[in-house]
Amino acid sequence: MIGLFLLNLFLATLYMALVGSVTTLNLVFGLLIGFAITVLVSSLTGEGSYLSRITHLFSFTIYFFRILIFANLQVAYEVLTPTHHMEPRILRYDVRGLSPVQVTTLANAITLTPGTLTSDIDEEAGCLYIHSMYAGDRDKAIAEIDVLRDRIMKEVFNA
């Protein structure tokens, strides 16, 4: 995937060099031409569809922005209102079976979301320790992290 993305960038740069003008429009047009060529190359080499991978990444980006916006609104409401609706808790989340890159990606996605923080990674036990501001129902909080993990595995890592 990274190789195909770099090929796309190289082809866009090559297009701008051949045209002789570095403009935003030429960059976009070069990226579109490079994208078309990269889709063709990926289908011919059997590496998997570059188009479907980009579509999955776009889908994950939309999903992640949606949960980011919701979490930001939830924390902003907590700050602006005099009552507290927080039910903080430290969650132990099993990550056995995930590669170190996958664990790091999941931990960073959790930490980027307001109201949650990956506080520790226990490599020996294969778990993350996550502080959550709104984890009154442990099973619901774990289920939300499961959805995030599943989306990351399917749409980012194509696993």
C-alpha distance (Angstrom), angle and dihedral (degrees) to the residues before:
residue distance angle dihedral
M1 . . .
I2 3.80 . .
G3 3.79 90.1 .
L4 3.80 91.1 53.0
F5 3.80 91.5 47.4
L6 3.82 90.4 50.9
L7 3.81 89.0 48.7
N8 3.81 88.6 53.2
L9 3.83 91.1 51.4
F10 3.82 91.6 46.0
L11 3.80 91.6 51.5
A12 3.81 91.0 49.1
T13 3.81 90.3 50.7
L14 3.80 90.8 46.4
Y15 3.81 90.2 51.4
M16 3.81 91.5 52.3
A17 3.81 90.3 48.6
L18 3.80 91.6 50.6
V19 3.81 92.5 47.4
G20 3.79 90.0 46.1
S21 3.77 96.1 -137.9
V22 3.79 128.0 97.0
T23 3.79 105.9 -153.4
T24 3.77 133.8 139.8
L25 3.80 90.9 -110.6
N26 3.81 91.6 52.0
L27 3.80 90.1 48.1
V28 3.81 91.9 52.0
F29 3.79 92.1 45.3
G30 3.82 90.8 47.1
L31 3.81 90.4 49.8
L32 3.81 90.7 51.1
I33 3.81 92.3 49.2
G34 3.81 90.1 44.9
F35 3.80 89.9 48.0
A36 3.81 91.5 53.5
I37 3.81 91.9 48.6
T38 3.81 91.8 45.4
V39 3.82 91.4 51.3
L40 3.80 88.6 52.0
V41 3.82 92.9 47.1
S42 3.81 92.9 48.0
S43 3.79 92.1 51.4
L44 3.82 92.2 48.0
T45 3.81 95.6 47.3
G46 3.80 94.3 45.1
E47 3.81 94.1 -125.6
G48 3.78 91.2 134.4
S49 3.72 128.2 -91.8
Y50 3.80 113.2 -52.6
L51 3.80 88.0 -162.6
S52 3.82 93.1 56.9
R53 3.81 91.4 46.4
I54 3.80 91.5 52.2
T55 3.81 89.4 46.0
H56 3.81 90.7 51.7
L57 3.81 91.7 48.6
F58 3.79 90.3 49.8
S59 3.82 90.1 49.4
F60 3.80 91.2 51.0
T61 3.80 90.9 48.0
I62 3.81 91.1 54.0
Y63 3.84 91.0 46.8
F64 3.81 92.6 47.9
F65 3.82 93.2 47.8
R66 3.79 88.8 50.8
I67 3.82 93.1 54.4
L68 3.83 90.1 42.8
I69 3.79 91.6 54.4
F70 3.81 92.6 46.5
A71 3.82 92.1 48.2
N72 3.81 91.7 47.8
L73 3.80 91.1 51.3
Q74 3.80 90.8 47.6
V75 3.81 93.2 51.4
A76 3.83 91.9 43.1
Y77 3.81 89.7 52.6
E78 3.81 89.2 50.0
V79 3.79 91.4 52.1
L80 3.81 95.9 45.1
T81 3.81 99.0 46.3
P82 3.79 124.0 72.3
T83 3.82 95.0 -134.2
H84 3.76 123.8 73.0
H85 3.78 121.2 -130.0
M86 3.78 94.4 176.0
E87 3.76 121.6 126.1
P88 3.82 101.2 -179.4
R89 3.75 121.6 -163.6
I90 3.79 140.6 162.9
L91 3.80 109.8 -122.4
R92 3.78 125.9 -158.5
Y93 3.81 107.8 -144.3
D94 3.81 122.6 -168.5
V95 3.82 114.6 -131.3
R96 3.82 100.2 167.8
G97 3.76 110.9 141.3
L98 3.80 94.4 34.3
S99 3.79 122.1 110.0
P100 3.81 119.1 -119.4
V101 3.82 90.3 -104.3
Q102 3.81 91.0 51.3
V103 3.81 91.8 48.1
T104 3.80 90.8 49.1
T105 3.81 91.7 48.7
L106 3.81 91.5 49.9
A107 3.81 92.4 45.9
N108 3.81 91.4 50.1
A109 3.81 92.8 47.5
I110 3.81 89.4 51.6
T111 3.80 92.3 47.8
L112 3.82 93.0 47.6
T113 3.79 90.3 57.6
P114 3.83 110.4 87.5
G115 3.78 112.9 -117.3
T116 3.80 94.5 31.0
L117 3.77 132.2 79.1
T118 3.78 132.4 179.3
S119 3.79 99.6 -134.7
D120 3.81 100.7 177.5
I121 3.79 143.1 3.8
D122 3.80 115.0 -147.3
E123 3.79 103.8 -160.7
E124 3.80 94.7 -177.3
A125 3.81 94.4 52.8
G126 3.81 92.3 35.4
C127 3.77 96.7 -127.9
L128 3.78 144.3 117.5
Y129 3.78 123.7 -135.4
I130 3.79 108.3 -142.4
H131 3.79 127.7 -171.4
S132 3.79 111.1 -148.3
M133 3.80 125.7 -175.2
Y134 3.81 92.6 -156.3
A135 3.79 108.0 41.0
G136 3.79 103.3 119.9
D137 3.79 88.5 134.2
R138 3.80 104.9 48.9
D139 3.80 94.6 -166.0
K140 3.81 92.4 52.3
A141 3.82 91.4 48.7
I142 3.82 91.4 49.6
A143 3.82 90.2 47.0
E144 3.82 90.3 54.6
I145 3.80 90.4 51.8
D146 3.81 89.1 47.2
V147 3.81 89.7 56.2
L148 3.82 90.3 50.0
R149 3.81 91.4 48.2
D150 3.80 92.5 47.7
R151 3.80 92.2 49.2
I152 3.81 91.1 48.6
M153 3.81 91.8 49.2
K154 3.81 94.1 46.8
E155 3.77 102.3 37.0
V156 3.80 104.8 28.7
F157 3.80 103.3 30.9
N158 3.82 97.8 25.7
A159 3.81 89.9 -134.3
